[in-house]
Each structure stands twice: as structure tokens, then as C-alpha cells.
Amino acid sequence: QVQLAEFGGGLVQPGGSLRLSCAASGSIFSIYDMGWYRQAPGKQRELVATMTNGGRTNYADSVKGRFTISRENAKNTVNLQMNILKPEDTAVYYCNAVGGYYSDGILADFHSWGQGTQVTVSS
């Protein structure tokens, strides 16, 4: 399978910035889509931002203009630069990746999630 390791997160004041990073590991053939979702207490998990291996991005309306997603396809990593953070951005952020990997030499699909990293925006 493919594992995702997340880095970053923490406590920041409103208006501040944070950067999240995620690295995929395993017998990866290609990652078609990679990005971030978040889940606040009592709410459903929601899309934050994703990027295809061709560079097409998809952002939640609530983060457009404040968050920027980037990928390094050769390193199987994705980053999320979060600026002008608001208290409503407080949530657990999860890395997500969809693609193909080699399982016993056979190409198979994968859909993996990271363990989550807490982002808290508070004064």
C-alpha cells in the first residue's frame, strides 16, 4: 500500500500563516490526485484543496485567495501554504492521495489518507 506522512500544523493566531507538507511512500507508480481535506469538531470532512499530476487545482470557496497548494511530482509530495488564517480554519487536516502502485508486481489502484494534523487558529 501507499503511506502518507504529514508535517506541519500547530497553533497560530488569526491572520497568521502555516505550511503543511505531506510525503507519500511505497511502491508508487503515479499519484493522479493529491491534496488536503479537513474535519472540524462536529462537522463532516470537507475538501480544502487538491491538485492533479497535471497541475489542475481545486479549492474550497472558503480558502480561495488564502491557501495555495503545490506538488513535487518527482518526490511524491504535496504542500499547503495557508495564509490569513481564521478561527474557522481550525480543524484536523488530512492528506489524501489517489493513484496507482505496484502490489506484488501488479499495478493496482490506491486511495490513501494520512493520520491527520491539528491546525488551531486562536488568539
N, CA, C and O atoms as a MOPAC input file, in Angstrom:
PM7 MOZYME 1SCF
protein

 N      0.82800 1    -1.19000 1     0.00000 1
 C      0.00000 1     0.00000 1     0.00000 1
 C      0.86900 1     1.25000 1     0.00000 1
 O      2.09700 1     1.17100 1     0.01700 1
 N      0.22600 1     2.37600 1    -0.01900 1
 C      0.92700 1     3.65600 1    -0.03400 1
 C      0.64600 1     4.37600 1     1.27900 1
 O     -0.50800 1     4.50700 1     1.68800 1
 N      1.69300 1     4.83500 1     1.92900 1
 C      1.55100 1     5.54400 1     3.19800 1
 C      1.77700 1     7.03600 1     2.99100 1
 O      2.57900 1     7.45900 1     2.15800 1
 N      1.04400 1     7.81600 1     3.77700 1
 C      1.17300 1     9.26500 1     3.73300 1
 C      1.63100 1     9.76900 1     5.09000 1
 O      1.06800 1     9.39900 1     6.12000 1
 N      2.65100 1    10.61100 1     5.09000 1
 C      3.15800 1    11.21200 1     6.32400 1
 C      2.99600 1    12.72200 1     6.23000 1
 O      3.46000 1    13.35500 1     5.28200 1
 N      2.33100 1    13.28500 1     7.23100 1
 C      2.05100 1    14.71800 1     7.24100 1
 C      2.99300 1    15.44400 1     8.18200 1
 O      3.43500 1    14.88700 1     9.18700 1
 N      3.29900 1    16.69600 1     7.84900 1
 C      4.16800 1    17.53900 1     8.65400 1
 C      3.56500 1    18.94200 1     8.70900 1
 O      2.88500 1    19.38400 1     7.78300 1
 N      3.83200 1    19.62100 1     9.80700 1
 C      3.33000 1    20.97100 1     9.95600 1
 C      2.14900 1    20.98800 1    10.90200 1
 O      1.96400 1    20.06100 1    11.69000 1
 N      1.36300 1    22.01900 1    10.82800 1
 C      0.25000 1    22.17600 1    11.73900 1
 C      0.69900 1    22.83000 1    13.02500 1
 O      1.88400 1    23.09700 1    13.22100 1
 N     -0.27000 1    23.08900 1    13.91000 1
 C      0.04700 1    23.70800 1    15.17800 1
 C     -0.93300 1    24.81600 1    15.51600 1
 O     -2.03600 1    24.89500 1    14.97500 1
 N     -0.49000 1    25.66900 1    16.43000 1
 C     -1.31600 1    26.77700 1    16.90900 1
 C     -0.81100 1    28.08100 1    16.30200 1
 O      0.38900 1    28.35400 1    16.30800 1
 N     -1.72600 1    28.87600 1    15.78500 1
 C     -1.35800 1    30.15600 1    15.18100 1
 C     -2.44600 1    31.16800 1    15.48600 1
 O     -3.61100 1    30.80600 1    15.65400 1
 N     -2.06900 1    32.42300 1    15.55600 1
 C     -3.04000 1    33.48700 1    15.79800 1
 C     -3.79600 1    33.83100 1    14.51900 1
 O     -3.28200 1    33.61600 1    13.42100 1
 N     -5.00100 1    34.35800 1    14.64900 1
 C     -5.74000 1    34.79900 1    13.46100 1
 C     -4.90500 1    35.77100 1    12.63700 1
 O     -4.24800 1    36.66600 1    13.16800 1
 N     -4.95100 1    35.56600 1    11.32000 1
 C     -4.14400 1    36.38600 1    10.41900 1
 C     -2.78200 1    35.81200 1    10.12700 1
 O     -2.07500 1    36.30200 1     9.24600 1
 N     -2.40300 1    34.77400 1    10.85800 1
 C     -1.08900 1    34.17300 1    10.69000 1
 C     -1.05100 1    33.16000 1     9.55700 1
 O     -2.01800 1    32.98200 1     8.81600 1
 N      0.10000 1    32.50300 1     9.44800 1
 C      0.32800 1    31.54700 1     8.36600 1
 C      0.87200 1    30.23400 1     8.91300 1
 O      1.53200 1    30.19500 1     9.95200 1
 N      0.57800 1    29.16700 1     8.19000 1
 C      1.13600 1    27.84900 1     8.47200 1
 C      1.35500 1    27.13700 1     7.14800 1
 O      0.72200 1    27.45000 1     6.14000 1
 N      2.26600 1    26.17400 1     7.17300 1
 C      2.52900 1    25.37500 1     5.97900 1
 C      2.44700 1    23.90300 1     6.35200 1
 O      3.10900 1    23.44300 1     7.28300 1
 N      1.62500 1    23.17700 1     5.61000 1
 C      1.50500 1    21.72600 1     5.77800 1
 C      2.21900 1    21.02800 1     4.62500 1
 O      2.19400 1    21.48600 1     3.48300 1
 N      2.85100 1    19.91600 1     4.95500 1
 C      3.50100 1    19.09700 1     3.93600 1
 C      3.08900 1    17.65200 1     4.12200 1
 O      2.78200 1    17.20600 1     5.22700 1
 N      3.08900 1    16.93300 1     3.01100 1
 C      2.72400 1    15.51200 1     3.03400 1
 C      3.60200 1    14.76700 1     2.04000 1
 O      3.76800 1    15.19500 1     0.89800 1
 N      4.16000 1    13.65100 1     2.48800 1
 C      5.00100 1    12.83300 1     1.62700 1
 C      4.42900 1    11.43100 1     1.52500 1
 O      4.07900 1    10.82000 1     2.53500 1
 N      4.33700 1    10.92600 1     0.31000 1
 C      3.84300 1     9.56600 1     0.06800 1
 C      5.01800 1     8.61800 1    -0.11200 1
 O      6.04000 1     8.97400 1    -0.69900 1
 N      4.85500 1     7.40700 1     0.40300 1
 C      5.90200 1     6.40100 1     0.26000 1
 C      5.28500 1     5.04900 1    -0.04400 1
 O      4.13100 1     4.78600 1     0.29600 1
 N      6.06900 1     4.19500 1    -0.69000 1
 C      5.59900 1     2.87800 1    -1.08600 1
 C      5.97200 1     2.63000 1    -2.53800 1
 O      6.71700 1     3.40300 1    -3.14200 1
 N      5.45700 1     1.56600 1    -3.08000 1
 C      5.77200 1     1.19900 1    -4.46800 1
 C      4.84700 1     1.95300 1    -5.41700 1
 O      3.97300 1     1.37200 1    -6.06000 1
 N      5.06200 1     3.23700 1    -5.48300 1
 C      4.16300 1     4.13200 1    -6.21600 1
 C      4.47600 1     4.12000 1    -7.70800 1
 O      5.62600 1     4.24600 1    -8.12600 1
 N      3.42200 1     3.96600 1    -8.48900 1
 C      3.55900 1     4.12500 1    -9.93500 1
 C      3.31400 1     5.58200 1   -10.30900 1
 O      4.12800 1     6.20200 1   -10.99300 1
 N      2.19300 1     6.11900 1    -9.85900 1
 C      1.86100 1     7.51400 1   -10.13400 1
 C      0.77100 1     7.96200 1    -9.17500 1
 O     -0.09600 1     7.17500 1    -8.79400 1
 N      0.81900 1     9.21900 1    -8.79000 1
 C     -0.23700 1     9.81000 1    -7.96200 1
 C     -1.02800 1    10.75600 1    -8.84500 1
 O     -0.51500 1    11.79000 1    -9.27500 1
 N     -2.26200 1    10.40800 1    -9.11100 1
 C     -3.08300 1    11.18800 1   -10.03800 1
 C     -3.61300 1    12.45800 1    -9.38400 1
 O     -3.65100 1    13.52800 1    -9.99100 1
 N     -4.01900 1    12.30600 1    -8.13300 1
 C     -4.61500 1    13.42200 1    -7.42600 1
 C     -4.12000 1    13.40300 1    -5.99100 1
 O     -4.08400 1    12.34800 1    -5.35800 1
 N     -3.73900 1    14.56000 1    -5.47800 1
 C     -3.17900 1    14.62900 1    -4.13300 1
 C     -3.59600 1    15.94700 1    -3.51600 1
 O     -3.62000 1    16.97600 1    -4.19100 1
 N     -3.92800 1    15.92000 1    -2.22600 1
 C     -4.35600 1    17.15600 1    -1.62800 1
 C     -4.73300 1    17.04000 1    -0.18000 1
 O     -4.29000 1    16.13500 1     0.52800 1
 N     -5.56400 1    17.97600 1     0.25900 1
 C     -5.89200 1    18.12700 1     1.67100 1
 C     -7.39100 1    18.24000 1     1.89300 1
 O     -8.11000 1    18.88700 1     1.13200 1
 N     -7.83800 1    17.58800 1     2.96200 1
 C     -9.18600 1    17.69600 1     3.46400 1
 C     -9.08100 1    18.09200 1     4.92200 1
 O     -8.00900 1    17.98600 1     5.51900 1
 N    -10.17400 1    18.54500 1     5.50100 1
 C    -10.16000 1    18.88800 1     6.92200 1
 C    -11.48100 1    18.51600 1     7.56300 1
 O    -12.51800 1    18.41600 1     6.90700 1
 N    -11.40400 1    18.31400 1     8.87900 1
 C    -12.59800 1    17.98100 1     9.64700 1
 C    -12.56800 1    18.72400 1    10.96700 1
 O    -11.67200 1    18.52700 1    11.78700 1
 N    -13.55700 1    19.57900 1    11.16000 1
 C    -13.70100 1    20.31600 1    12.40600 1
 C    -14.60400 1    19.51500 1    13.34300 1
 O    -15.38100 1    18.67800 1    12.88200 1
 N    -14.51100 1    19.75900 1    14.64400 1
 C    -15.35000 1    19.01600 1    15.59300 1
 C    -16.82500 1    19.15400 1    15.25700 1
 O    -17.32800 1    20.25800 1    15.04900 1
 N    -17.51200 1    18.01700 1    15.20600 1
 C    -18.93300 1    18.01400 1    14.94100 1
 C    -19.32000 1    18.23600 1    13.49500 1
 O    -20.50500 1    18.34800 1    13.18000 1
 N    -18.33500 1    18.30300 1    12.61100 1
 C    -18.61900 1    18.53100 1    11.19700 1
 C    -18.07300 1    17.39900 1    10.34600 1
 O    -17.23100 1    16.61600 1    10.78700 1
 N    -18.57300 1    17.32600 1     9.10600 1
 C    -18.08300 1    16.32000 1     8.17900 1
 C    -16.73600 1    16.74900 1     7.58400 1
 O    -16.39800 1    17.93100 1     7.53600 1
 N    -15.99900 1    15.75800 1     7.14300 1
 C    -14.74100 1    16.04000 1     6.46800 1
 C    -15.04700 1    16.75000 1     5.15200 1
 O    -15.97500 1    16.37500 1     4.43500 1
 N    -14.26200 1    17.77300 1     4.84500 1
 C    -14.50700 1    18.55100 1     3.63800 1
 C    -13.20900 1    18.77600 1     2.87200 1
 O    -12.11700 1    18.77800 1     3.44000 1
 N    -13.36200 1    18.96600 1     1.57300 1
 C    -12.20800 1    19.24800 1     0.72100 1
 C    -11.66700 1    20.63400 1     1.03400 1
 O    -12.42600 1    21.58300 1     1.22900 1
 N    -10.34400 1    20.73500 1     1.07900 1
 C     -9.68700 1    22.02300 1     1.21800 1
 C     -9.06900 1    22.41200 1    -0.13500 1
 O     -9.39600 1    23.45200 1    -0.70600 1
 N     -8.17700 1    21.56200 1    -0.62500 1
 C     -7.52400 1    21.82700 1    -1.90600 1
 C     -6.90100 1    20.54400 1    -2.42100 1
 O     -6.34100 1    19.76100 1    -1.65400 1
 N     -7.00200 1    20.33500 1    -3.72500 1
 C     -6.35700 1    19.18700 1    -4.35600 1
 C     -5.69200 1    19.62800 1    -5.65400 1
 O     -6.02300 1    20.66700 1    -6.22500 1
 N     -4.74700 1    18.81200 1    -6.10000 1
 C     -4.04200 1    19.09900 1    -7.34200 1
 C     -3.77700 1    17.79300 1    -8.07600 1
 O     -3.32400 1    16.82000 1    -7.47300 1
 N     -4.05500 1    17.77000 1    -9.36500 1
 C     -3.75500 1    16.59300 1   -10.16800 1
 C     -2.28100 1    16.59800 1   -10.56000 1
 O     -1.58900 1    17.60300 1   -10.39700 1
 N     -1.81100 1    15.46600 1   -11.07700 1
 C     -0.41400 1    15.41700 1   -11.50200 1
 C     -0.16500 1    16.26600 1   -12.74300 1
 O      0.98100 1    16.49500 1   -13.13100 1
 N     -1.24800 1    16.73200 1   -13.36300 1
 C     -1.12500 1    17.65400 1   -14.47900 1
 C     -1.16700 1    19.11000 1   -14.06500 1
 O     -1.02600 1    20.00500 1   -14.89800 1
 N     -1.36100 1    19.34900 1   -12.77000 1
 C     -1.34600 1    20.71100 1   -12.26400 1
 C     -2.69400 1    21.38000 1   -12.09600 1
 O     -2.76400 1    22.55000 1   -11.71700 1
 N     -3.76400 1    20.65700 1   -12.37100 1
 C     -5.09200 1    21.24800 1   -12.19100 1
 C     -5.43000 1    21.27900 1   -10.70900 1
 O     -5.26000 1    20.28200 1   -10.00800 1
 N     -5.90700 1    22.41600 1   -10.23300 1
 C     -6.21300 1    22.58500 1    -8.81600 1
 C     -7.71400 1    22.72700 1    -8.58200 1
 O     -8.47800 1    23.11900 1    -9.46400 1
 N     -8.09700 1    22.39200 1    -7.35700 1
 C     -9.47500 1    22.53400 1    -6.92500 1
 C     -9.43600 1    23.03600 1    -5.49100 1
 O     -8.85500 1    22.37800 1    -4.62700 1
 N    -10.03400 1    24.17400 1    -5.22200 1
 C    -10.03500 1    24.76800 1    -3.89400 1
 C    -11.46300 1    24.90500 1    -3.36900 1
 O    -12.39800 1    25.13200 1    -4.13700 1
 N    -11.61900 1    24.76500 1    -2.06200 1
 C    -12.87500 1    25.12500 1    -1.43100 1
 C    -13.03400 1    26.64000 1    -1.53000 1
 O    -12.05600 1    27.38300 1    -1.44500 1
 N    -14.26700 1    27.08600 1    -1.70900 1
 C    -14.50600 1    28.52700 1    -1.83300 1
 C    -13.99000 1    29.28200 1    -0.60900 1
 O    -13.51700 1    30.41300 1    -0.72100 1
 N    -14.08600 1    28.65300 1     0.54800 1
 C    -13.72700 1    29.32000 1     1.79600 1
 C    -12.23300 1    29.59400 1     1.92400 1
 O    -11.83000 1    30.39900 1     2.76400 1
 N    -11.39800 1    28.94200 1     1.10800 1
 C     -9.95200 1    29.13800 1     1.23200 1
 C     -9.34300 1    29.80400 1     0.01000 1
 O     -8.15400 1    30.12500 1     0.01100 1
 N    -10.12700 1    30.01300 1    -1.02100 1
 C     -9.58600 1    30.63400 1    -2.23700 1
 C     -8.99800 1    32.00900 1    -1.92500 1
 O     -9.59800 1    32.82200 1    -1.22300 1
 N     -7.81300 1    32.23900 1    -2.46600 1
 C     -7.13700 1    33.51100 1    -2.23300 1
 C     -6.30300 1    33.53500 1    -0.97000 1
 O     -5.51200 1    34.45600 1    -0.76800 1
 N     -6.46600 1    32.53700 1    -0.11700 1
 C     -5.69600 1    32.47800 1     1.14000 1
 C     -4.75600 1    31.26900 1     1.18200 1
 O     -3.65000 1    31.36200 1     1.71400 1
 N     -5.19000 1    30.14900 1     0.62900 1
 C     -4.40900 1    28.91600 1     0.65600 1
 C     -3.86700 1    28.64000 1    -0.74600 1
 O     -4.51400 1    28.94000 1    -1.75000 1
 N     -2.67600 1    28.06600 1    -0.79100 1
 C     -2.06400 1    27.68200 1    -2.05900 1
 C     -1.51600 1    26.26500 1    -1.95500 1
 O     -0.73300 1    25.95100 1    -1.05800 1
 N     -1.93800 1    25.41900 1    -2.88300 1
 C     -1.45400 1    24.04900 1    -2.91200 1
 C     -0.36200 1    23.91400 1    -3.96400 1
 O     -0.41300 1    24.55400 1    -5.01500 1
 N      0.62200 1    23.07700 1    -3.67000 1
 C      1.69700 1    22.82700 1    -4.62400 1
 C      2.13300 1    21.37300 1    -4.49900 1
 O      1.98100 1    20.75500 1    -3.44600 1
 N      2.67200 1    20.84300 1    -5.57600 1
 C      3.13500 1    19.45500 1    -5.58900 1
 C      4.52200 1    19.36500 1    -6.19500 1
 O      4.90600 1    20.17500 1    -7.03900 1
 N      5.26200 1    18.36600 1    -5.75000 1
 C      6.51200 1    17.96900 1    -6.39100 1
 C      6.31700 1    16.52700 1    -6.81400 1
 O      6.52800 1    15.60600 1    -6.02600 1
 N      5.91700 1    16.33600 1    -8.04900 1
 C      5.54000 1    15.00600 1    -8.51900 1
 C      6.68700 1    14.00100 1    -8.38100 1
 O      6.46300 1    12.84500 1    -8.02300 1
 N      7.89500 1    14.43900 1    -8.66200 1
 C      9.04200 1    13.53500 1    -8.61400 1
 C      9.31900 1    13.04500 1    -7.19200 1
 O      9.88300 1    11.96700 1    -7.00400 1
 N      8.92500 1    13.83200 1    -6.20100 1
 C      9.14800 1    13.47300 1    -4.80300 1
 C      7.88800 1    12.94100 1    -4.13400 1
 O      7.92200 1    12.56500 1    -2.96300 1
 N      6.78900 1    12.90400 1    -4.85600 1
 C      5.50600 1    12.43400 1    -4.31000 1
 C      5.12500 1    13.21800 1    -3.05900 1
 O      4.72800 1    12.63900 1    -2.04800 1
 N      5.24900 1    14.52100 1    -3.13800 1
 C      4.90100 1    15.37200 1    -2.01000 1
 C      3.88000 1    16.42800 1    -2.42400 1
 O      3.76800 1    16.79900 1    -3.59200 1
 N      3.15200 1    16.88800 1    -1.43500 1
 C      2.20000 1    17.97200 1    -1.63600 1
 C      2.30500 1    18.91200 1    -0.44200 1
 O      2.48800 1    18.47800 1     0.69600 1
 N      2.18500 1    20.20300 1    -0.72100 1
 C      2.26200 1    21.21600 1     0.32200 1
 C      1.02200 1    22.09000 1     0.29300 1
 O      0.37800 1    22.24500 1    -0.74400 1
 N      0.69800 1    22.65300 1     1.43600 1
 C     -0.41900 1    23.58100 1     1.53900 1
 C      0.06500 1    24.79400 1     2.32400 1
 O      0.31300 1    24.71000 1     3.52700 1
 N      0.19600 1    25.91200 1     1.63600 1
 C      0.55600 1    27.15700 1     2.28700 1
 C     -0.74000 1    27.85900 1     2.67900 1
 O     -1.56500 1    28.18500 1     1.82500 1
 N     -0.90700 1    28.08500 1     3.96800 1
 C     -2.13700 1    28.67600 1     4.48400 1
 C     -1.82100 1    30.05200 1     5.05100 1
 O     -1.06800 1    30.17800 1     6.01700 1
 N     -2.39700 1    31.07300 1     4.44800 1
 C     -2.20200 1    32.45400 1     4.88800 1
 C     -3.51900 1    33.05600 1     5.35500 1
 O     -4.59700 1    32.53700 1     5.06600 1
 N     -3.40900 1    34.13700 1     6.06700 1
 C     -4.57900 1    34.86500 1     6.58200 1
 C     -5.53200 1    33.87500 1     7.25600 1
 O     -6.72300 1    33.83600 1     6.94600 1
 N     -5.00300 1    33.09200 1     8.16100 1
 C     -5.80200 1    32.05600 1     8.80600 1
 C     -6.86900 1    32.66600 1     9.70000 1
 O     -6.67200 1    33.70700 1    10.32600 1
 N     -8.00800 1    31.97900 1     9.73600 1
 C     -9.15800 1    32.42000 1    10.51100 1
 C     -9.50300 1    31.34400 1    11.54200 1
 O     -9.14800 1    30.18000 1    11.36000 1
 N    -10.18800 1    31.72300 1    12.61700 1
 C    -10.59400 1    30.70300 1    13.60100 1
 C    -11.39500 1    29.56500 1    12.97400 1
 O    -11.30200 1    28.42300 1    13.42400 1
 N    -12.17100 1    29.86100 1    11.95200 1
 C    -12.97600 1    28.81200 1    11.30700 1
 C    -12.13600 1    27.84500 1    10.48900 1
 O    -12.66200 1    26.84900 1     9.99200 1
 N    -10.85600 1    28.11000 1    10.33800 1
 C     -9.96200 1    27.15700 1     9.68700 1
 C     -9.48400 1    26.07900 1    10.66600 1
 O     -8.81900 1    25.12600 1    10.26100 1
 N     -9.81300 1    26.22400 1    11.92500 1
 C     -9.41700 1    25.23800 1    12.92800 1
 C    -10.04000 1    23.88400 1    12.62100 1
 O    -11.25800 1    23.75800 1    12.49500 1
 N     -9.18600 1    22.87700 1    12.50300 1
 C     -9.64800 1    21.52800 1    12.15700 1
 C     -8.45500 1    20.58400 1    12.16300 1
 O     -7.30300 1    21.00100 1    12.28400 1
 N     -8.76200 1    19.30700 1    12.03000 1
 C     -7.72300 1    18.33000 1    11.73500 1
 C     -7.60900 1    18.25300 1    10.21100 1
 O     -8.60500 1    18.04200 1     9.51800 1
 N     -6.41700 1    18.42100 1     9.70600 1
 C     -6.17500 1    18.41000 1     8.26700 1
 C     -5.58500 1    17.06300 1     7.87100 1
 O     -4.62600 1    16.57900 1     8.47000 1
 N     -6.19000 1    16.47400 1     6.83900 1
 C     -5.78300 1    15.15500 1     6.37100 1
 C     -5.23700 1    15.23200 1     4.94800 1
 O     -5.84000 1    15.84800 1     4.06900 1
 N     -4.09900 1    14.60300 1     4.73900 1
 C     -3.55800 1    14.45000 1     3.39700 1
 C     -4.26300 1    13.27600 1     2.71000 1
 O     -4.59200 1    12.27500 1     3.34700 1
 N     -4.48600 1    13.41400 1     1.41800 1
 C     -5.17800 1    12.39600 1     0.63700 1
 C     -4.45700 1    12.19900 1    -0.68700 1
 O     -3.98900 1    13.16200 1    -1.29300 1
 N     -4.36800 1    10.96900 1    -1.12900 1
 C     -3.73100 1    10.69400 1    -2.41600 1
 C     -4.44200 1     9.54700 1    -3.12000 1
 O     -4.86000 1     8.57700 1    -2.48900 1
 N     -4.57200 1     9.67200 1    -4.41900 1
 C     -5.20500 1     8.66000 1    -5.26300 1
 C     -4.27000 1     8.37700 1    -6.43800 1
 O     -3.76600 1     9.29600 1    -7.08300 1
 N     -4.05000 1     7.10000 1    -6.70000 1
 C     -3.15900 1     6.79900 1    -7.81400 1
 C     -2.98300 1     5.32300 1    -8.03300 1
 O     -3.85600 1     4.52500 1    -7.69100 1
 N     -1.83500 1     4.94900 1    -8.61300 1
 C     -1.52400 1     3.55000 1    -8.86400 1
 C     -0.22700 1     3.15500 1    -8.18100 1
 O      0.69500 1     3.96000 1    -8.04700 1
 N     -0.17300 1     1.90800 1    -7.75600 1
 C      1.03100 1     1.39200 1    -7.10400 1
 C      1.21900 1    -0.05200 1    -7.50600 1
 O      0.31200 1    -0.67200 1    -8.06200 1
 N      2.38500 1    -0.58800 1    -7.23200 1
 C      2.69800 1    -1.96400 1    -7.56300 1
 C      2.48000 1    -2.84800 1    -6.34600 1
 O      3.10100 1    -2.66500 1    -5.29900 1
 N      1.58300 1    -3.80900 1    -6.51300 1
 C      1.29800 1    -4.78000 1    -5.47300 1
 C      1.73300 1    -6.14300 1    -5.97400 1
 O      1.08400 1    -6.72100 1    -6.84600 1
 N      2.83600 1    -6.66700 1    -5.42600 1
 C      3.39400 1    -7.94300 1    -5.89400 1
 C      3.65100 1    -7.89900 1    -7.39200 1
 O      3.43400 1    -8.87600 1    -8.10900 1
 N      4.12200 1    -6.73500 1    -7.84900 1
 C      4.46900 1    -6.59200 1    -9.25200 1
 C      3.31700 1    -6.26900 1   -10.17500 1
 O      3.51200 1    -6.07700 1   -11.37500 1
 N      2.10800 1    -6.20700 1    -9.62000 1
 C      0.91800 1    -5.92200 1   -10.43000 1
 C      0.43700 1    -4.51200 1   -10.11900 1
 O      0.33900 1    -4.11900 1    -8.95600 1
 N      0.14200 1    -3.76900 1   -11.15200 1
 C     -0.33200 1    -2.40200 1   -10.96300 1
 C     -1.74500 1    -2.41000 1   -10.39500 1
 O     -2.64000 1    -3.05800 1   -10.93900 1
 N     -1.93600 1    -1.68900 1    -9.30400 1
 C     -3.23700 1    -1.61400 1    -8.64700 1
 C     -3.51500 1    -0.17000 1    -8.24600 1
 O     -2.61200 1     0.66300 1    -8.16900 1
 N     -4.79600 1     0.10000 1    -7.99200 1
 C     -5.19600 1     1.43400 1    -7.55500 1
 C     -5.03100 1     1.58200 1    -6.04700 1
 O     -5.14900 1     0.60700 1    -5.30500 1
 N     -4.76200 1     2.78800 1    -5.60400 1
 C     -4.76600 1     3.06800 1    -4.17600 1
 C     -5.48700 1     4.38200 1    -3.91200 1
 O     -5.58200 1     5.26000 1    -4.76900 1
 N     -5.99200 1     4.47700 1    -2.67800 1
 C     -6.59800 1     5.70300 1    -2.18300 1
 C     -6.22800 1     5.77000 1    -0.71800 1
 O     -6.79300 1     5.03600 1     0.09300 1
 N     -5.30300 1     6.62200 1    -0.36400 1
 C     -4.73400 1     6.64800 1     0.97900 1
 C     -5.01300 1     7.96200 1     1.69100 1
 O     -5.18100 1     9.01400 1     1.07500 1
 N     -5.05600 1     7.85800 1     3.02000 1
 C     -5.22900 1     9.02200 1     3.89600 1
 C     -4.07100 1     9.08000 1     4.87600 1
 O     -3.54800 1     8.04600 1     5.29200 1
 N     -3.67100 1    10.29100 1     5.24300 1
 C     -2.72000 1    10.45800 1     6.31200 1
 C     -3.41200 1    10.35100 1     7.65900 1
 O     -4.63000 1    10.19000 1     7.73800 1
 N     -2.61800 1    10.44100 1     8.71600 1
 C     -3.16800 1    10.27300 1    10.05600 1
 C     -3.82400 1    11.54900 1    10.58100 1
 O     -4.53700 1    11.51000 1    11.58300 1
 N     -3.59100 1    12.66300 1     9.92200 1
 C     -4.19100 1    13.92800 1    10.32200 1
 C     -3.24800 1    14.76900 1    11.16400 1
 O     -2.46100 1    14.24000 1    11.94900 1
 N     -3.33100 1    16.07800 1    10.99500 1
 C     -2.53300 1    17.00500 1    11.78700 1
 C     -3.43300 1    18.17200 1    12.21000 1
 O     -4.20000 1    18.70500 1    11.40800 1
 N     -3.32300 1    18.54900 1    13.46500 1
 C     -4.20700 1    19.57700 1    14.02300 1
 C     -3.72800 1    20.97100 1    13.65700 1
 O     -2.55000 1    21.30100 1    13.79700 1
 N     -4.65800 1    21.77100 1    13.19100 1
 C     -4.42000 1    23.19800 1    12.96700 1
 C     -5.41100 1    23.95900 1    13.84200 1
 O     -6.62300 1    23.77700 1    13.72500 1
 N     -4.88800 1    24.80900 1    14.71700 1
 C     -5.72300 1    25.59900 1    15.60700 1
 C     -5.41300 1    27.06800 1    15.40800 1
 O     -4.26800 1    27.50000 1    15.53900 1
 N     -6.44400 1    27.82800 1    15.09000 1
 C     -6.29800 1    29.26600 1    14.88300 1
 C     -7.03700 1    29.96900 1    16.02300 1
 O     -8.26600 1    29.95100 1    16.09500 1
 N     -6.26400 1    30.58000 1    16.89800 1
 C     -6.85900 1    31.17500 1    18.08600 1
 C     -5.92600 1    32.23000 1    18.65000 1
 O     -4.70500 1    32.12000 1    18.54000 1
 N     -6.51100 1    33.25100 1    19.25300 1
 C     -5.71200 1    34.27100 1    19.92400 1
 C     -5.56900 1    33.94000 1    21.40600 1
 O     -4.92700 1    34.68500 1    22.14500 1

